[in-house]
């Protein structure tokens, strides 16, 4: 009997640092591929921050970061989408898109 174990080694150097600029927002609680949102041929990423406060407390938000030949953008490239409802925790869990 043989067991094949495949180990993928990840680069330990950050190529992009993303932040919500709001303490306690839990940015990165939900992270998923967004596909190619802007049609440029590069994959984009959606990042949730469920405790983000905008007009309501803990309404949450989802940020979209576009990919490019240079890598992932370090600033959100679209208007953020939030819940406008207190304690909605929008962005807590993000689905994995169908391939």
LUMROLUM-741688 format. One record per residue: residue number from 0; z, y, x of N, C-alpha, C in turn. Coordinates in steps of 0.001 Angstrom, whole numbers. Each point is the difference from the previous one (the first is absolute). Example, Ala and Ser with C-alpha at 12.3 -4.5 7.8 and 13.67 -1.06 7.14 Angstrom:
! residues 2
resi: 0 | n_zz: 7800 | n_yy: -5690 | n_xx: 13190 | ca_zz: 0 | ca_yy: 1190 | ca_xx: -890 | c_zz: 0 | c_yy: 1200 | c_xx: 900
resi: 1 | n_zz: -720 | n_yy: 1050 | n_xx: -350 | ca_zz: 60 | ca_yy: 1190 | ca_xx: 820 | c_zz: 730 | c_yy: 1090 | c_xx: -770
***
This chain:
! residues 99
resi: 0 | n_zz: 0 | n_yy: -1157 | n_xx: 840 | ca_zz: 0 | ca_yy: 1157 | ca_xx: -840 | c_zz: 0 | c_yy: 1227 | c_xx: 890
resi: 1 | n_zz: -848 | n_yy: 962 | n_xx: -359 | ca_zz: -88 | ca_yy: 1256 | ca_xx: 725 | c_zz: 275 | c_yy: 1143 | c_xx: -962
resi: 2 | n_zz: 675 | n_yy: 988 | n_xx: 492 | ca_zz: 252 | ca_yy: 1204 | ca_xx: -778 | c_zz: -610 | c_yy: 1157 | c_xx: 771
resi: 3 | n_zz: -882 | n_yy: 690 | n_xx: -651 | ca_zz: -648 | ca_yy: 1152 | ca_xx: 616 | c_zz: 790 | c_yy: 1241 | c_xx: -377
resi: 4 | n_zz: 473 | n_yy: 696 | n_xx: 1004 | ca_zz: 734 | ca_yy: 1235 | ca_xx: -222 | c_zz: -816 | c_yy: 1124 | c_xx: 596
resi: 5 | n_zz: -306 | n_yy: 962 | n_xx: -830 | ca_zz: -766 | ca_yy: 1146 | ca_xx: 477 | c_zz: 925 | c_yy: 1209 | c_xx: 3
resi: 6 | n_zz: 107 | n_yy: 631 | n_xx: 1139 | ca_zz: 858 | ca_yy: 1171 | ca_xx: 137 | c_zz: -879 | c_yy: 1193 | c_xx: 313
resi: 7 | n_zz: 176 | n_yy: 1027 | n_xx: -806 | ca_zz: -744 | ca_yy: 1227 | ca_xx: 241 | c_zz: 951 | c_yy: 1005 | c_xx: 621
resi: 8 | n_zz: -375 | n_yy: 513 | n_xx: 1156 | ca_zz: 831 | ca_yy: 970 | ca_xx: 696 | c_zz: -450 | c_yy: 1398 | c_xx: -422
resi: 9 | n_zz: 964 | n_yy: 792 | n_xx: -447 | ca_zz: -313 | ca_yy: 1345 | ca_xx: -447 | c_zz: 241 | c_yy: 1002 | c_xx: 1106
resi: 10 | n_zz: -776 | n_yy: 1049 | n_xx: 6 | ca_zz: 174 | ca_yy: 1092 | ca_xx: 940 | c_zz: 1325 | c_yy: 683 | c_xx: -331
resi: 11 | n_zz: 850 | n_yy: 206 | n_xx: 969 | ca_zz: 1306 | ca_yy: 601 | ca_xx: -246 | c_zz: -10 | c_yy: 1514 | c_xx: 197
resi: 12 | n_zz: -1153 | n_yy: 564 | n_xx: 294 | ca_zz: -122 | ca_yy: 1442 | ca_xx: 159 | c_zz: -538 | c_yy: 573 | c_xx: -1306
resi: 13 | n_zz: 710 | n_yy: 950 | n_xx: -581 | ca_zz: -431 | ca_yy: 606 | ca_xx: -1265 | c_zz: -1295 | c_yy: 777 | c_xx: 209
resi: 14 | n_zz: -966 | n_yy: -257 | n_xx: -851 | ca_zz: -1258 | ca_yy: 745 | ca_xx: 66 | c_zz: -9 | c_yy: 1132 | c_xx: -1012
resi: 15 | n_zz: 910 | n_yy: -39 | n_xx: -956 | ca_zz: 156 | ca_yy: 1086 | ca_xx: -964 | c_zz: 1444 | c_yy: -1 | c_xx: -494
resi: 16 | n_zz: 565 | n_yy: 1162 | n_xx: -127 | ca_zz: 1338 | ca_yy: 138 | ca_xx: -562 | c_zz: -138 | c_yy: 791 | c_xx: -1290
resi: 17 | n_zz: 405 | n_yy: -614 | n_xx: -1106 | ca_zz: -138 | ca_yy: 621 | ca_xx: -1313 | c_zz: 1382 | c_yy: 348 | c_xx: -523
resi: 18 | n_zz: 147 | n_yy: 1182 | n_xx: -583 | ca_zz: 1288 | ca_yy: 378 | ca_xx: -549 | c_zz: -165 | c_yy: 864 | c_xx: -1241
resi: 19 | n_zz: 1002 | n_yy: -71 | n_xx: -874 | ca_zz: -43 | ca_yy: 762 | ca_xx: -1247 | c_zz: 614 | c_yy: 1382 | c_xx: 157
resi: 20 | n_zz: 656 | n_yy: 244 | n_xx: 1134 | ca_zz: 710 | ca_yy: 1260 | ca_xx: 244 | c_zz: 1087 | c_yy: 255 | c_xx: -1038
resi: 21 | n_zz: 591 | n_yy: -1094 | n_xx: -498 | ca_zz: 1103 | ca_yy: 119 | ca_xx: -946 | c_zz: 988 | c_yy: -1128 | c_xx: 293
resi: 22 | n_zz: 1175 | n_yy: 357 | n_xx: 435 | ca_zz: 1022 | ca_yy: -1002 | ca_xx: 329 | c_zz: 359 | c_yy: -836 | c_xx: -1217
resi: 23 | n_zz: 111 | n_yy: -1309 | n_xx: 194 | ca_zz: 417 | ca_yy: -898 | ca_xx: -1072 | c_zz: -1079 | c_yy: -354 | c_xx: -1004
resi: 24 | n_zz: -1245 | n_yy: 370 | n_xx: 245 | ca_zz: -1084 | ca_yy: -280 | ca_xx: -946 | c_zz: -440 | c_yy: -1466 | c_xx: 27
resi: 25 | n_zz: 439 | n_yy: -747 | n_xx: 1004 | ca_zz: -387 | ca_yy: -1402 | ca_xx: 221 | c_zz: -1519 | c_yy: -161 | c_xx: 144
resi: 26 | n_zz: -582 | n_yy: 900 | n_xx: 780 | ca_zz: -1443 | ca_yy: -92 | ca_xx: 270 | c_zz: -283 | c_yy: -1325 | c_xx: 682
resi: 27 | n_zz: -1005 | n_yy: -725 | n_xx: -504 | ca_zz: -365 | ca_yy: -1290 | ca_xx: 568 | c_zz: 624 | c_yy: -1166 | c_xx: -738
resi: 28 | n_zz: 763 | n_yy: 260 | n_xx: -1040 | ca_zz: 594 | ca_yy: -1086 | ca_xx: -807 | c_zz: -1102 | c_yy: -877 | c_xx: -573
resi: 29 | n_zz: -1085 | n_yy: 631 | n_xx: -394 | ca_zz: -1197 | ca_yy: -713 | ca_xx: -450 | c_zz: -1177 | c_yy: 456 | c_xx: 839
resi: 30 | n_zz: -733 | n_yy: -934 | n_xx: 581 | ca_zz: -1180 | ca_yy: 304 | ca_xx: 816 | c_zz: -1077 | c_yy: -1008 | c_xx: -338
resi: 31 | n_zz: -1240 | n_yy: 474 | n_xx: -190 | ca_zz: -1096 | ca_yy: -916 | ca_xx: -316 | c_zz: -1328 | c_yy: 598 | c_xx: 442
resi: 32 | n_zz: -957 | n_yy: -873 | n_xx: 194 | ca_zz: -1364 | ca_yy: 457 | ca_xx: 244 | c_zz: -512 | c_yy: 646 | c_xx: -1279
resi: 33 | n_zz: -693 | n_yy: 1104 | n_xx: 148 | ca_zz: -577 | ca_yy: 675 | ca_xx: -1161 | c_zz: -1500 | c_yy: -257 | c_xx: -73
resi: 34 | n_zz: -499 | n_yy: -886 | n_xx: 864 | ca_zz: -1450 | ca_yy: -198 | ca_xx: 58 | c_zz: -624 | c_yy: 1183 | c_xx: 721
resi: 35 | n_zz: -1210 | n_yy: 339 | n_xx: -362 | ca_zz: -700 | ca_yy: 1139 | ca_xx: 595 | c_zz: -123 | c_yy: 1084 | c_xx: -1071
resi: 36 | n_zz: 1056 | n_yy: 766 | n_xx: -192 | ca_zz: 81 | ca_yy: 986 | ca_xx: -1077 | c_zz: -1090 | c_yy: 1063 | c_xx: 97
resi: 37 | n_zz: -237 | n_yy: 513 | n_xx: 1191 | ca_zz: -950 | ca_yy: 1106 | ca_xx: 143 | c_zz: -1415 | c_yy: -435 | c_xx: 384
resi: 38 | n_zz: -260 | n_yy: -1299 | n_xx: 64 | ca_zz: -1351 | ca_yy: -503 | ca_xx: 236 | c_zz: -568 | c_yy: 251 | c_xx: 1379
resi: 39 | n_zz: 853 | n_yy: 160 | n_xx: 1003 | ca_zz: -495 | ca_yy: 266 | ca_xx: 1350 | c_zz: -146 | c_yy: -1256 | c_xx: 860
resi: 40 | n_zz: 296 | n_yy: -1172 | n_xx: -584 | ca_zz: -124 | ca_yy: -1251 | ca_xx: 739 | c_zz: 1264 | c_yy: -434 | c_xx: 711
resi: 41 | n_zz: 1062 | n_yy: 772 | n_xx: -98 | ca_zz: 1269 | ca_yy: -342 | ca_xx: 638 | c_zz: 1066 | c_yy: -242 | c_xx: -1062
resi: 42 | n_zz: 880 | n_yy: -954 | n_xx: 256 | ca_zz: 1069 | ca_yy: -313 | ca_xx: -943 | c_zz: 1023 | c_yy: 1124 | c_xx: -44
resi: 43 | n_zz: 521 | n_yy: 233 | n_xx: -1184 | ca_zz: 1022 | ca_yy: 1011 | ca_xx: -223 | c_zz: 1300 | c_yy: -696 | c_xx: -394
resi: 44 | n_zz: 1108 | n_yy: 718 | n_xx: 84 | ca_zz: 1317 | ca_yy: -579 | ca_xx: -259 | c_zz: 731 | c_yy: 859 | c_xx: -1023
resi: 45 | n_zz: 728 | n_yy: -651 | n_xx: -906 | ca_zz: 856 | ca_yy: 712 | ca_xx: -943 | c_zz: 1450 | c_yy: -329 | c_xx: 353
resi: 46 | n_zz: 832 | n_yy: 1046 | n_xx: 49 | ca_zz: 1392 | ca_yy: -148 | ca_xx: 404 | c_zz: 895 | c_yy: 616 | c_xx: -1072
resi: 47 | n_zz: 961 | n_yy: -777 | n_xx: -481 | ca_zz: 907 | ca_yy: 484 | ca_xx: -1026 | c_zz: 1299 | c_yy: 536 | c_xx: 582
resi: 48 | n_zz: 557 | n_yy: 980 | n_xx: -693 | ca_zz: 1317 | ca_yy: 551 | ca_xx: 325 | c_zz: 742 | c_yy: 140 | c_xx: -1336
resi: 49 | n_zz: 656 | n_yy: -1079 | n_xx: -448 | ca_zz: 542 | ca_yy: -42 | ca_xx: -1356 | c_zz: 1148 | c_yy: 964 | c_xx: -305
resi: 50 | n_zz: 673 | n_yy: 518 | n_xx: 1011 | ca_zz: 1106 | ca_yy: 928 | ca_xx: -258 | c_zz: -370 | c_yy: 1445 | c_xx: 329
resi: 51 | n_zz: -1309 | n_yy: 264 | n_xx: 96 | ca_zz: -497 | ca_yy: 1343 | ca_xx: 281 | c_zz: 317 | c_yy: 917 | c_xx: -1182
resi: 52 | n_zz: 475 | n_yy: 1205 | n_xx: 304 | ca_zz: 303 | ca_yy: 986 | ca_xx: -1041 | c_zz: -1048 | c_yy: 1105 | c_xx: 34
resi: 53 | n_zz: -632 | n_yy: 253 | n_xx: -1112 | ca_zz: -929 | ca_yy: 1118 | ca_xx: -114 | c_zz: 512 | c_yy: 882 | c_xx: -1126
resi: 54 | n_zz: -453 | n_yy: -190 | n_xx: -1204 | ca_zz: 548 | ca_yy: 758 | ca_xx: -1135 | c_zz: 1170 | c_yy: -725 | c_xx: -639
resi: 55 | n_zz: 113 | n_yy: -1295 | n_xx: 263 | ca_zz: 1084 | ca_yy: -814 | ca_xx: -574 | c_zz: 712 | c_yy: -760 | c_xx: 1119
resi: 56 | n_zz: 1249 | n_yy: -360 | n_xx: -212 | ca_zz: 784 | ca_yy: -750 | ca_xx: 978 | c_zz: -444 | c_yy: -1464 | c_xx: 30
resi: 57 | n_zz: -294 | n_yy: -519 | n_xx: 1186 | ca_zz: -401 | ca_yy: -1402 | ca_xx: 208 | c_zz: -1206 | c_yy: -412 | c_xx: -840
resi: 58 | n_zz: -930 | n_yy: 927 | n_xx: -226 | ca_zz: -1200 | ca_yy: -356 | ca_xx: -765 | c_zz: -929 | c_yy: -906 | c_xx: 799
resi: 59 | n_zz: -17 | n_yy: 157 | n_xx: 1301 | ca_zz: -860 | ca_yy: -812 | ca_xx: 850 | c_zz: -1398 | c_yy: 566 | c_xx: 120
resi: 60 | n_zz: -703 | n_yy: -475 | n_xx: 1020 | ca_zz: -1346 | ca_yy: 501 | ca_xx: 278 | c_zz: -782 | c_yy: -1061 | c_xx: 766
resi: 61 | n_zz: -1320 | n_yy: 65 | n_xx: -91 | ca_zz: -887 | ca_yy: -861 | ca_xx: 797 | c_zz: -952 | c_yy: 902 | c_xx: 783
resi: 62 | n_zz: -80 | n_yy: -227 | n_xx: 1299 | ca_zz: -881 | ca_yy: 767 | ca_xx: 873 | c_zz: -1171 | c_yy: -876 | c_xx: 420
resi: 63 | n_zz: -1206 | n_yy: 552 | n_xx: 84 | ca_zz: -1172 | ca_yy: -720 | ca_xx: 495 | c_zz: -382 | c_yy: 579 | c_xx: 1358
resi: 64 | n_zz: -114 | n_yy: -891 | n_xx: 976 | ca_zz: -415 | ca_yy: 379 | ca_xx: 1353 | c_zz: -1356 | c_yy: -632 | c_xx: 268
resi: 65 | n_zz: -975 | n_yy: 819 | n_xx: 392 | ca_zz: -1346 | ca_yy: -510 | ca_xx: 267 | c_zz: -110 | c_yy: -524 | c_xx: 1424
resi: 66 | n_zz: -726 | n_yy: -1099 | n_xx: 143 | ca_zz: -302 | ca_yy: -537 | ca_xx: 1313 | c_zz: -1259 | c_yy: 660 | c_xx: 537
resi: 67 | n_zz: -213 | n_yy: -121 | n_xx: 1305 | ca_zz: -1191 | ca_yy: 556 | ca_xx: 645 | c_zz: -242 | c_yy: -751 | c_xx: 1296
resi: 68 | n_zz: -1054 | n_yy: 361 | n_xx: 705 | ca_zz: -287 | ca_yy: -624 | ca_xx: 1294 | c_zz: 1131 | c_yy: 262 | c_xx: 985
resi: 69 | n_zz: 708 | n_yy: 1106 | n_xx: -179 | ca_zz: 1102 | ca_yy: 354 | ca_xx: 891 | c_zz: 1319 | c_yy: -648 | c_xx: -423
resi: 70 | n_zz: 13 | n_yy: -672 | n_xx: -1150 | ca_zz: 1223 | ca_yy: -625 | ca_xx: -491 | c_zz: 435 | c_yy: 602 | c_xx: -1313
resi: 71 | n_zz: 1253 | n_yy: -187 | n_xx: -329 | ca_zz: 549 | ca_yy: 469 | ca_xx: -1261 | c_zz: 410 | c_yy: 1465 | c_xx: 110
resi: 72 | n_zz: -349 | n_yy: 795 | n_xx: -1008 | ca_zz: 424 | ca_yy: 1387 | ca_xx: -43 | c_zz: 1525 | c_yy: 62 | c_xx: -35
resi: 73 | n_zz: 592 | n_yy: 1018 | n_xx: 590 | ca_zz: 1458 | ca_yy: 126 | ca_xx: -6 | c_zz: 492 | c_yy: 937 | c_xx: -1101
resi: 74 | n_zz: -905 | n_yy: 550 | n_xx: -777 | ca_zz: 369 | ca_yy: 808 | ca_xx: -1161 | c_zz: -704 | c_yy: -571 | c_xx: -1223
resi: 75 | n_zz: 647 | n_yy: 60 | n_xx: -1169 | ca_zz: -642 | ca_yy: -536 | ca_xx: -1209 | c_zz: -1302 | c_yy: 749 | c_xx: -271
resi: 76 | n_zz: -1029 | n_yy: -748 | n_xx: -383 | ca_zz: -1312 | ca_yy: 585 | ca_xx: -204 | c_zz: -359 | c_yy: 208 | c_xx: -1460
resi: 77 | n_zz: 941 | n_yy: -181 | n_xx: -878 | ca_zz: -278 | ca_yy: 234 | ca_xx: -1407 | c_zz: 1209 | c_yy: 636 | c_xx: -648
resi: 78 | n_zz: -214 | n_yy: 541 | n_xx: -1144 | ca_zz: 1116 | ca_yy: 567 | ca_xx: -738 | c_zz: 946 | c_yy: -1132 | c_xx: -348
resi: 79 | n_zz: 1262 | n_yy: 179 | n_xx: 325 | ca_zz: 954 | ca_yy: -1068 | ca_xx: -273 | c_zz: 144 | c_yy: -193 | c_xx: -1504
resi: 80 | n_zz: 296 | n_yy: -1207 | n_xx: -376 | ca_zz: 195 | ca_yy: -336 | ca_xx: -1397 | c_zz: 1470 | c_yy: -307 | c_xx: -196
resi: 81 | n_zz: 638 | n_yy: 746 | n_xx: -889 | ca_zz: 1413 | ca_yy: -256 | ca_xx: -264 | c_zz: 208 | c_yy: -225 | c_xx: -1492
resi: 82 | n_zz: 1206 | n_yy: -378 | n_xx: -362 | ca_zz: 274 | ca_yy: -446 | ca_xx: -1364 | c_zz: 380 | c_yy: 1112 | c_xx: -970
resi: 83 | n_zz: 504 | n_yy: 1119 | n_xx: 509 | ca_zz: 499 | ca_yy: 1079 | ca_xx: -857 | c_zz: 1021 | c_yy: -507 | c_xx: -1018
resi: 84 | n_zz: 798 | n_yy: -965 | n_xx: 421 | ca_zz: 1037 | ca_yy: -567 | ca_xx: -862 | c_zz: 1174 | c_yy: -385 | c_xx: 891
resi: 85 | n_zz: 1177 | n_yy: 471 | n_xx: -330 | ca_zz: 1178 | ca_yy: -295 | ca_xx: 815 | c_zz: 238 | c_yy: -1498 | c_xx: 111
resi: 86 | n_zz: 347 | n_yy: -432 | n_xx: 1193 | ca_zz: 331 | ca_yy: -1402 | ca_xx: 305 | c_zz: -1120 | c_yy: -988 | c_xx: -308
resi: 87 | n_zz: -1245 | n_yy: 438 | n_xx: 27 | ca_zz: -1136 | ca_yy: -897 | ca_xx: -254 | c_zz: -269 | c_yy: -906 | c_xx: 1198
resi: 88 | n_zz: 367 | n_yy: 430 | n_xx: 1200 | ca_zz: -195 | ca_yy: -776 | ca_xx: 1232 | c_zz: -1448 | c_yy: -415 | c_xx: 214
resi: 89 | n_zz: -930 | n_yy: 875 | n_xx: -340 | ca_zz: -1426 | ca_yy: -239 | ca_xx: 210 | c_zz: -251 | c_yy: -297 | c_xx: 1476
resi: 90 | n_zz: -787 | n_yy: -1004 | n_xx: 297 | ca_zz: -284 | ca_yy: -378 | ca_xx: 1382 | c_zz: 940 | c_yy: -1038 | c_xx: 557
resi: 91 | n_zz: 907 | n_yy: -521 | n_xx: -830 | ca_zz: 954 | ca_yy: -1019 | ca_xx: 453 | c_zz: -708 | c_yy: -1271 | c_xx: 433
resi: 92 | n_zz: -959 | n_yy: -418 | n_xx: -778 | ca_zz: -738 | ca_yy: -1228 | ca_xx: 288 | c_zz: -1486 | c_yy: 276 | c_xx: -215
resi: 93 | n_zz: -823 | n_yy: -351 | n_xx: 977 | ca_zz: -1427 | ca_yy: 241 | ca_xx: -103 | c_zz: -742 | c_yy: -1338 | c_xx: 19
resi: 94 | n_zz: -984 | n_yy: -166 | n_xx: -867 | ca_zz: -725 | ca_yy: -1280 | ca_xx: -59 | c_zz: -982 | c_yy: -152 | c_xx: 1162
resi: 95 | n_zz: -280 | n_yy: -1223 | n_xx: 337 | ca_zz: -1030 | ca_yy: -300 | ca_xx: 986 | c_zz: -1322 | c_yy: -98 | c_xx: -752
resi: 96 | n_zz: -1019 | n_yy: 793 | n_xx: 388 | ca_zz: -1260 | ca_yy: -28 | ca_xx: -733 | c_zz: -735 | c_yy: -1328 | c_xx: 148
resi: 97 | n_zz: -731 | n_yy: -374 | n_xx: -1024 | ca_zz: -801 | ca_yy: -1228 | ca_xx: 54 | c_zz: -1133 | c_yy: 184 | c_xx: 992
resi: 98 | n_zz: -292 | n_yy: -1025 | n_xx: 746 | ca_zz: -1078 | ca_yy: 72 | ca_xx: 992 | c_zz: -1304 | c_yy: -482 | c_xx: -593
***
